[in-house]
Amino acid sequence: MTKKETNPKDENTQEGAETPTPPEIDVLREQLLESEKKKEEYLTLVKSTRADFENYQKRILRDQANEKRFAHFQFAADILPALDNLDRALQAARQSGANDTMVQGVGMVLSQMLDVFKRHGIQRIQAEGTPFDPNLHQAVMQVPSKDIPVSTVVQVLENGYTLHDRVIRPASVSVSSPAE
């Protein structure tokens, strides 16, 4: 046979004549289809697991950053009563008219502590004259007033403090109410 001559059996298979397929080929095709489905399922599972793990890593990094940022929250909360007592001592001394070196020393210590707080992100809540905000203020009493708008902080009874954007302690305040 030369190259141009063809075998009649080849012509039948090349022209698409249907030859019966053995059952093993059908079984192999089914197995191939099942394997393709499983491959897609596993690929989807791997992608999902990878995304979950990346989200987990981001959440852990965010939580660690927050933990570091707010690490001294409890310490600040514990030291606030001492700071309040320094403030009260200074106010009492000024009201009694004392202005000796002891009063000046207490004032300097109070100022120094507030500066240290500020460097670490702890700040007093400026409340007097501002509208009452239940997230920042704790209303202890109401003061009837015709001159001051309703729900305005009239007096700060105990200073409140924040650490960055979290409230350590709300300010205890008296709030204006409508005059009767």
C-alpha positions in Angstrom: 0.0 0.0 0.0 1.3 3.4 -0.9 0.6 6.6 1.0 -2.3 7.5 -1.2 -3.9 4.2 -0.9 -6.2 3.9 2.1 -7.4 1.0 4.0 -11.2 0.6 3.8 -11.4 0.1 7.5 -9.7 3.5 8.0 -12.2 5.2 5.8 -15.1 3.9 7.8 -13.7 5.1 11.1 -12.6 8.5 9.6 -16.0 9.2 8.0 -17.6 8.9 11.4 -19.2 5.5 10.9 -20.5 4.5 14.3 -18.7 1.6 15.8 -20.0 0.1 18.9 -18.1 1.4 22.0 -17.0 -1.1 24.5 -18.7 -0.8 28.0 -15.3 0.1 29.5 -15.1 3.3 27.5 -18.5 4.4 28.9 -17.5 3.6 32.4 -14.2 5.5 31.9 -16.2 8.5 30.6 -18.5 8.5 33.6 -15.4 8.3 35.9 -13.9 11.2 34.0 -17.0 13.3 34.5 -17.2 12.4 38.2 -13.5 13.2 38.5 -14.1 16.6 36.8 -17.0 17.3 39.2 -14.9 16.4 42.2 -12.0 18.5 40.9 -14.3 21.5 40.7 -15.7 20.9 44.2 -12.2 20.6 45.6 -11.0 23.7 43.8 -14.0 25.6 45.1 -13.3 24.3 48.6 -9.6 25.2 48.4 -10.5 28.8 47.2 -13.1 29.1 50.0 -10.6 27.8 52.6 -7.9 30.2 51.4 -10.3 33.2 51.5 -11.4 32.1 55.0 -7.8 31.8 56.2 -6.9 35.2 54.7 -9.9 36.8 56.5 -8.8 35.0 59.7 -5.3 36.5 59.3 -6.6 40.0 58.7 -9.0 39.7 61.7 -6.1 38.5 64.0 -3.9 41.4 62.8 -6.8 43.8 63.5 -7.5 42.3 66.9 -3.8 42.5 67.8 -3.6 46.1 66.7 -6.7 46.9 68.8 -5.3 45.0 71.8 -2.1 47.0 71.5 -4.0 50.3 71.0 -6.2 49.7 74.1 -3.7 47.8 76.3 -3.7 50.5 79.0 -7.5 50.8 79.1 -7.9 49.0 82.5 -4.9 50.8 84.0 -6.4 54.2 83.0 -9.8 53.2 84.5 -8.1 52.1 87.8 -6.1 55.4 88.1 -9.0 57.7 87.4 -10.2 57.9 91.0 -6.8 59.0 92.2 -6.8 61.7 89.5 -10.3 62.8 90.6 -9.1 63.1 94.2 -6.2 65.3 93.1 -8.7 67.5 91.2 -11.0 67.6 94.2 -8.1 68.5 96.5 -7.1 71.3 94.2 -10.6 72.7 93.9 -11.1 72.6 97.7 -7.8 74.4 98.3 -8.7 77.1 95.8 -12.2 77.5 97.3 -10.7 77.9 100.8 -8.4 80.6 99.5 -5.2 78.7 100.0 -2.5 79.3 97.4 0.7 78.1 99.0 3.3 75.9 97.5 1.5 72.7 98.4 -1.5 73.8 96.3 0.7 74.7 93.5 2.5 71.3 93.7 -0.8 69.5 93.6 -1.8 71.5 90.6 1.5 70.7 88.8 1.0 67.0 89.5 -2.5 67.1 88.2 -1.4 68.9 85.1 1.5 66.5 84.6 -0.8 63.5 84.9 -3.2 65.0 82.3 -0.3 65.5 79.9 0.8 61.9 80.3 -2.8 60.8 79.7 -2.9 62.9 76.6 0.3 61.4 75.2 -1.2 58.0 75.6 -4.5 58.9 73.9 -6.5 59.4 77.1 -8.5 62.6 77.1 -11.1 64.3 79.2 -14.6 64.5 77.8 -15.4 68.2 77.3 -19.0 68.2 78.4 -20.1 71.5 79.9 -22.2 73.6 77.6 -22.6 70.7 75.0 -25.7 68.8 74.1 -26.3 65.8 76.3 -24.9 62.6 74.6 -25.7 59.3 76.4 -22.6 57.8 74.8 -20.4 60.3 76.6 -22.4 61.5 79.5 -24.2 60.1 82.5 -27.1 62.3 83.6 -27.1 62.5 87.4 -29.6 65.3 87.8 -31.7 67.8 85.9 -31.7 71.5 86.4 -34.7 73.5 85.3 -33.7 76.5 83.2 -35.4 79.0 80.9 -32.1 80.4 79.5 -30.3 77.1 78.6 -31.6 74.9 75.8 -33.1 71.6 77.0 -30.8 68.6 77.3 -27.7 70.8 77.5 -25.0 69.9 80.0 -25.1 72.5 82.7 -22.4 71.2 85.1 -19.8 68.4 85.2 -19.9 66.6 88.5 -17.2 64.1 87.6 -15.1 64.2 84.5 -15.3 61.5 81.9 -12.4 60.1 79.9 -11.9 58.4 76.5 -9.1 56.3 75.3 -8.9 57.0 71.6 -12.5 56.4 70.5 -13.6 54.3 73.5 -15.2 55.7 76.6 -13.3 54.7 79.8 -15.8 56.4 82.0 -18.7 58.7 81.0 -18.8 62.2 82.5 -21.4 62.5 85.3 -23.3 65.6 84.5 -26.4 67.7 85.4 -28.6 68.4 82.4 -31.0 71.3 81.7 -34.7 70.6 81.6 -37.6 72.9 80.8 -38.5 75.4 83.5 -41.9 74.8 85.0 
